[in-house]
Amino acid sequence: MANWVDFWNGEQSVYVSPRHMQAYYNTLAHNIKRVVGGKRPYTLLDYGCGDAWAAGELAASGISVVLYDPVPNVAARAHTRWGATPGVRVVDSLTEMGPGSVDGILIFSVLQYVSKADAAILVRELKHYLAPGGTLYLGDIVRPDTGMIADVRALFVAGFKHGFFFDALMGLIKTFFSDYRRIRKEQGFSTYTEDEITQILVQAGYTVKRLPNLGLSPHRMTFEATSS
């Protein structure tokens, strides 16, 4: 079984199989290409990129991908995996990029690990790197009225659809006996209503549109925020 590395502490406590990871990132890559459409050249910053398994497929489609993760050991893995891949650039600091240097920014499955105050600061600061009319994609946002049961249900539905159902079951059992539930309970997830996310983005100077979620969890939210 492969291990998912948690954003907030870098510990291996959520367990997923390679087939699950492949389905997760294939779905993400497919949906990113769909929302970007035929715009080329196009540069996309993946903020909080994690293992970034979608980067290769996106680069192969003509999208220039910039990877950044603030967690040092995760960033190191990104350098090892993608550092020599054509069309992919890994940066250790956002200051390595110039103002207005990217057409789009992806923040996927990240905001649940960020306080609401820090989220408001983050989307405002990232606007500096967007080209005029550029787009910020905020995805996999957890609503207050959903919890782990909804995540488990979505996991099993996706597992059945993409052929990793039994892997998902085994991963859930391993996760149950890991530190994940304790960490999630102690540190919590930041959850947002649609109105809260919209307000944060509008106050930062974006025009906001709700999209279907870009990932495997349809009960979570994705927003397209255009720099105005």
C-alpha positions, 0 to 999 in steps of 0.5 A: 500500500502506498502512503498519503502524506498529510499536509499539516504534519508530514506524517504517514497516517492516511493509507491509499493504494497506487490505484487509488492515487492514480484515479485521484490524480487522473480525475484531477488532471482531466478536470483541470484540462477541461476547465483550462480548455484549449488555452495555450500557452498556459502556465499553472501554479500548483500551490500545496502540490503534494506528490503532484502525480497529475503534473506529468499528464498536464505537462504532456498536454501543453500546460506548463506546470509550476509546483510549490509545497510549503512542507519541506519533505514534500517539496523535496519529493517533488524535486526528486520526482519532477525536477527533470520533467519537461514542462514542469518546474519545482520552486522552493519559494514563490519569490522565484516567480515574477509578478503576473507570471502564471495564468492559473493557480490551483489550490486543491485539498489544501484549505481544510488545513489552513485557518480562515484568516490565513486563507484570506491572506493566501488568496490575496497574496497569490493574486500578485502572481496571476496574469491579468484575467488569470484564474485561481481554482480552489478545490476540494473545499469541505463544507461544515455540514459534511464530515468523515461519513460523506468522505467515506461514502465518496471514497467507496463510490469512486473505488467501485467506479475506478476499480480500487474498491477493495484497496479503499476498504483496506486503506480505510481499515489501516487509516482507522488504526493510524493517528489520522483520526486523533490528528483530525480531531485535535487539529480539526479541519477548516470548513467553509460555506459557499458564502464564506468562500465567496466573500473571502475571494470577492474581498481579495478582488476576484470574480467568483464562480462555483464549479463542480468539484475537480476531484473524486469527492462530489460533496466537496466544493470547487470555485473559479476565481478570476482576477479582476 
